[in-house]
């Protein structure tokens, strides 16, 4: 009886050990894949081609926009103080550069109406889009907002930044498109 008990116990320990090893291997593979994906989104890499639904219901793909000219993308939310703080400077840059650079503001608010109200109240005229937040966050590896990305006419990321920018920093950020 004792022998059977020991065999069953040994078998159970083997199963637990193998399961734990398998989970560790799966977790390691997942972490490796995530690290590779994060490494792929950088200056010089292709910009993920995201679907951008506008508040009015019209949809556009990022690739349609950069085919017409460089694109400045700003990921923001109305509850984010740095996002709110930099928006007037982004509006000024849009007014100054909208003939040569397309600007898009990507609303990351969970409640889309909050972003729409902020946009309306601030009288912002930059085209605003409201995509699937989870997909965009995954595709662009968004770890914080505001996040700005500059994409050239080939769909290549030429500049990226997490964090707000003042007027001078934004001008330097946008000028990187002319240096490529």
Residue pairs with C-beta under 8 A, 6 or more apart in sequence:
37 141
38 141
41 48
41 140
41 141
41 157
41 160
42 157
42 160
43 157
43 158
43 159
43 160
44 156
44 157
44 158
45 156
45 157
46 155
46 156
46 157
47 62
47 66
47 149
47 151
47 155
47 156
47 157
48 62
48 139
48 140
49 61
49 62
49 63
49 155
50 61
50 62
50 131
50 135
50 136
50 139
50 140
51 59
51 61
51 131
51 132
52 59
52 60
52 61
52 62
52 65
52 104
52 106
52 129
52 131
53 59
53 129
53 130
53 131
54 60
54 127
54 128
54 129
54 130
55 112
55 116
55 119
55 128
55 129
55 130
60 129
62 71
62 73
62 151
62 155
63 155
65 71
65 102
65 104
66 102
66 151
66 152
66 153
66 154
66 155
67 153
68 102
69 100
69 101
69 102
69 153
70 100
70 101
70 102
70 150
70 151
70 152
70 153
70 158
70 177
71 101
71 102
71 103
71 104
71 150
71 151
72 93
72 97
72 101
72 102
72 103
72 104
72 148
72 149
72 150
72 174
73 104
73 106
73 148
73 149
73 150
73 151
74 90
74 103
74 104
74 105
74 106
74 126
74 146
74 147
74 148
75 106
75 108
75 136
75 140
75 142
75 145
75 146
75 147
75 148
75 149
76 83
76 87
76 105
76 106
76 107
76 108
76 145
76 146
77 83
77 107
77 108
77 109
77 115
77 145
78 84
78 107
78 109
78 114
78 115
78 117
78 118
79 109
79 114
80 145
80 146
82 145
82 146
82 163
82 164
83 145
83 146
83 164
84 118
85 164
86 146
86 164
86 165
86 166
86 170
87 122
87 124
88 122
89 165
89 166
89 167
89 170
90 103
90 105
90 126
90 170
91 122
91 124
91 125
91 126
92 167
93 103
93 167
93 170
93 171
93 174
94 103
94 125
94 126
95 125
97 103
97 174
101 174
101 177
102 127
103 126
103 127
104 126
104 127
104 128
104 129
105 119
105 124
105 126
105 127
105 128
105 129
106 128
106 129
106 130
106 131
106 136
107 115
107 116
107 119
107 128
107 129
107 130
108 115
108 133
108 136
108 137
108 142
108 145
109 115
109 130
110 133
112 130
115 128
115 130
116 128
116 130
119 128
136 142
140 147
140 149
143 162
144 162
144 163
145 162
146 162
146 163
146 164
147 160
147 161
147 162
147 163
148 159
148 160
148 161
148 165
148 173
149 157
149 159
149 160
150 157
150 158
150 159
150 160
150 173
150 174
150 176
150 177
151 157
151 158
152 158
152 177
152 180
158 176
158 177
158 180
159 173
159 176
159 177
161 173
165 173
